[in-house]
Amino acid sequence: MSKNSIIFLLSIFIGFNFSACSSKNIPSPQKDQIVHIEDDDFDDFEEEMEVKEIYDPFEGYNRVMTNFNDNLYEHFFKPVNKGYVAITSTDVRVSIGNFFRNLYFPMRFFNNILQGKFHYAFEETGRFVVNSTAGCLGFFDPAKSEMKLMPHNEDFGQTLGFYGIGPGPHVVIPLFGPSNMRDAISFFPDAAVSPIDYKDRDWPTLTKTWAELIAVKSVEKFNEVSLYSNQYEEIRKDAVDLYPYLRDLYEQKRAKEIEE
């Protein structure tokens, strides 16, 4: 593996390692709130909160990879992230995130179509047109703030899940973080319609060489880390055992996204 390939992999892993973070959003109960729970209500609550057992035949390997990824974050990505945050404002980093999110419109469009969510595909098209023009190439999101056109994030893993294909065994990918067999395989179809990922194709893409790809993906993923690193730090602080905590967050988040 060449040095450029290693740099590329290092630059993109942490974005996937934060993919589970957004599911950690549980409101605190009010101190004066009193709830009377009937037996039937408790049974319904218990059934709702029951966590399905996750198929994890690779647990030993997954634990090793989780420790590897976490140490890499602590000793490499975290110091670099501090420097990046120090020289860029939050508004700039949010705008950069908007720009890259806008570029992944083809992936969202095609997966909404594949799932028969044609009205969502139509809204995604409207968002892309508005944000690419009035939003200055996607750096701003007037489609959401002014026109109330909400994003509908879909990827090929969600498409497979929509048609009843299970996640398969959980797997932690070196440098990429928590995933499962279904979602890992889905990286490839999504990359086929990405205007960022390198492919030898006729239609225009953002990158034409591996050097350009590495540079662009590095900016994208380090920017993503800067926006979500606080959530990952909270997870690390709260987790008694980091691996099953990340695993459960990831699988629950993916299951919820597929249901939606």
C-alpha positions in Angstrom: 0.0 0.0 0.0 1.4 3.4 -1.0 2.0 6.2 1.3 -0.7 8.3 -0.4 -3.2 5.4 0.2 -2.3 5.3 3.9 -2.8 9.0 4.2 -6.1 8.8 2.4 -7.4 6.1 4.7 -6.3 7.9 7.8 -8.0 11.1 6.7 -11.4 9.5 6.2 -11.8 6.9 9.0 -13.0 9.3 11.7 -16.0 10.5 9.8 -17.5 7.0 9.9 -16.5 6.6 13.5 -18.8 9.5 14.4 -21.7 8.2 12.4 -23.3 6.8 15.6 -23.0 10.1 17.6 -26.2 11.8 16.5 -28.4 9.1 18.1 -27.3 10.2 21.6 -29.9 12.8 22.2 -32.0 11.8 25.3 -33.9 14.6 27.1 -33.7 14.8 30.9 -36.9 14.3 32.8 -38.3 17.2 34.8 -37.8 17.0 38.6 -41.5 17.7 39.3 -42.9 15.3 36.7 -45.0 12.5 38.3 -46.0 9.6 36.1 -48.5 6.9 37.1 -47.6 3.6 35.2 -50.2 0.9 34.9 -49.0 -2.7 34.5 -50.0 -2.8 30.8 -48.1 0.5 30.2 -45.0 -0.9 31.8 -45.2 -4.0 29.6 -45.5 -1.9 26.5 -42.5 0.3 27.7 -40.4 -2.8 28.4 -41.2 -4.2 25.0 -40.4 -0.9 23.3 -37.1 -0.5 25.1 -36.0 -4.1 24.5 -32.7 -4.1 22.5 -32.4 -6.8 20.0 -29.3 -9.0 20.4 -26.7 -7.9 17.8 -25.1 -10.6 15.8 -21.4 -10.2 16.7 -19.3 -13.2 15.8 -16.3 -11.0 15.3 -16.3 -9.4 18.7 -12.7 -10.2 19.5 -11.5 -8.6 16.3 -13.9 -5.7 16.7 -12.6 -4.9 20.1 -9.0 -4.8 18.9 -10.1 -2.5 16.0 -12.1 -0.2 18.3 -9.1 0.3 20.5 -6.9 0.9 17.5 -9.3 3.5 16.1 -9.7 5.2 19.4 -6.0 5.4 20.0 -5.5 6.8 16.6 -8.1 9.5 17.3 -6.5 10.3 20.7 -3.0 10.6 19.4 -3.4 11.9 15.8 -6.8 13.2 14.9 -7.5 15.0 18.2 -4.3 17.1 18.1 -4.8 17.9 14.4 -8.5 18.8 15.1 -7.5 21.3 17.8 -5.3 23.1 15.3 -7.9 23.1 12.6 -10.6 24.5 15.0 -8.2 27.2 16.2 -7.8 28.6 12.7 -11.4 28.2 11.5 -14.6 29.6 12.9 -17.7 27.5 13.5 -19.6 29.4 10.7 -16.8 28.5 8.2 -16.8 24.9 9.2 -20.6 24.6 9.0 -20.4 26.2 5.5 -17.8 23.7 4.4 -19.9 20.9 5.7 -22.9 22.2 3.7 -20.8 22.3 0.6 -19.8 18.7 0.8 -23.3 17.6 1.8 -24.7 19.3 -1.3 -22.3 17.4 -3.5 -23.7 14.0 -2.3 -27.1 14.9 -3.8 -26.8 12.1 -6.5 -26.5 9.4 -3.8 -29.5 10.7 -1.9 -31.5 11.1 -5.1 -31.0 7.6 -6.5 -31.5 5.9 -3.1 -34.8 7.7 -2.6 -35.8 6.6 -6.1 -34.8 3.0 -5.4 -37.0 3.0 -2.3 -40.0 4.5 -4.1 -39.8 7.8 -2.1 -40.3 9.9 -5.2 -41.6 13.0 -3.3 -38.4 12.9 -1.2 -36.3 12.6 -4.4 -38.2 15.6 -5.8 -37.5 17.6 -2.6 -33.8 16.6 -2.8 -33.7 17.9 -6.4 -35.2 21.2 -5.3 -32.7 21.5 -2.5 -29.8 20.9 -4.8 -30.9 23.5 -7.3 -31.6 26.1 -4.7 -28.5 25.6 -2.7 -26.2 25.3 -5.7 -27.5 28.7 -6.9 -28.9 30.9 -4.2 -26.8 29.0 -1.6 -23.5 29.8 -3.4 -22.5 26.3 -4.6 -24.0 24.8 -1.5 -22.0 26.7 1.2 -25.3 27.9 2.5 -28.7 26.1 2.9 -31.5 28.5 2.0 -33.5 25.6 0.8 -34.0 24.6 4.4 -33.9 28.0 6.2 -36.0 29.9 3.7 -38.1 27.4 1.7 -38.5 24.7 4.4 -37.2 21.9 2.1 -35.8 19.4 4.5 -33.0 16.9 3.6 -33.8 13.3 3.1 -30.6 11.4 3.7 -30.6 7.9 2.1 -27.7 5.6 1.2 -27.5 2.2 -0.3 -27.3 0.5 3.0 -30.7 2.0 3.9 -32.0 0.9 0.6 -31.0 -2.7 1.2 -32.5 -2.5 4.7 -35.7 -1.0 3.2 -36.1 -4.2 1.2 -35.6 -6.4 4.2 -31.9 -7.3 3.9 -30.6 -7.6 7.5 -27.4 -5.9 8.7 -25.4 -9.1 9.0 -22.6 -9.3 11.5 -21.3 -6.2 13.1 -17.8 -5.3 12.0 -15.4 -2.5 12.9 -13.5 -1.4 9.9 -9.9 -0.3 10.5 -9.7 3.5 10.2 -13.4 3.7 9.3 -15.1 2.6 12.5 -18.3 0.8 13.3 -20.3 -0.7 10.5 -21.9 -4.0 9.5 -21.6 -6.2 6.5 -24.6 -4.7 4.7 -23.4 -1.1 5.1 -19.8 -1.9 4.4 -20.7 -3.5 1.0 -22.9 -0.5 0.3 -20.0 1.9 0.2 -19.2 0.8 -3.3 -22.6 1.5 -5.0 -22.8 4.9 -3.3 -19.2 5.7 -4.5 -20.3 4.9 -8.0 -22.6 7.9 -8.1 -20.5 10.2 -6.0 -19.1 13.3 -7.7 -16.2 13.3 -5.2 -14.9 9.7 -5.1 -12.4 8.9 -7.8 -13.7 7.0 -10.8 -12.6 6.7 -14.4 -15.8 8.1 -15.9 -16.8 10.6 -18.5 -19.1 12.8 -16.5 -17.5 15.6 -14.5 -16.2 15.0 -11.0 -14.7 17.1 -8.3 -11.4 15.1 -8.4 -9.5 13.7 -11.3 -6.3 12.3 -9.7 -5.6 10.4 -6.5 -3.7 13.4 -5.1 -6.7 15.6 -5.6 -9.0 13.0 -4.0 -6.8 12.7 -0.9 -6.7 16.4 -0.5 -10.5 16.9 -0.9 -11.4 13.9 1.3 -9.0 15.1 4.0 -10.6 18.5 4.1 -14.1 17.0 4.2 -13.4 14.5 7.0 -11.3 16.7 9.2 -14.0 19.3 8.9 -16.6 16.7 9.9 -14.5 15.7 12.9 -14.3 19.3 14.0 -18.1 19.6 14.1 -18.8 16.3 16.0 -15.7 15.7 18.1 -17.5 16.9 21.3 -20.2 14.2 20.9 -17.5 11.5 20.6 -15.8 12.8 23.7 -19.1 12.6 25.6 -19.5 9.0 24.4 -16.0 8.1 25.5 -16.6 9.7 28.9 -20.0 7.9 29.4 -19.0 4.5 28.1 -17.9 1.9 30.7 -16.9 -0.3 27.8 -16.4 1.7 24.6 -16.8 -1.1 22.0 -20.4 -2.3 22.8 -21.5 1.2 23.4 -20.4 2.3 20.0 -21.7 -0.9 18.4 -25.2 -0.5 20.0 -25.4 3.2 19.1 -24.5 2.5 15.5 -26.9 -0.4 15.0 -29.8 1.4 16.7 -29.2 4.5 14.6 -29.1 2.6 11.4 -32.3 0.6 12.3 -34.1 3.9 13.0 -32.9 5.5 9.8 -34.2 2.5 7.8 -37.6 2.6 9.6 -37.9 6.3 8.6 
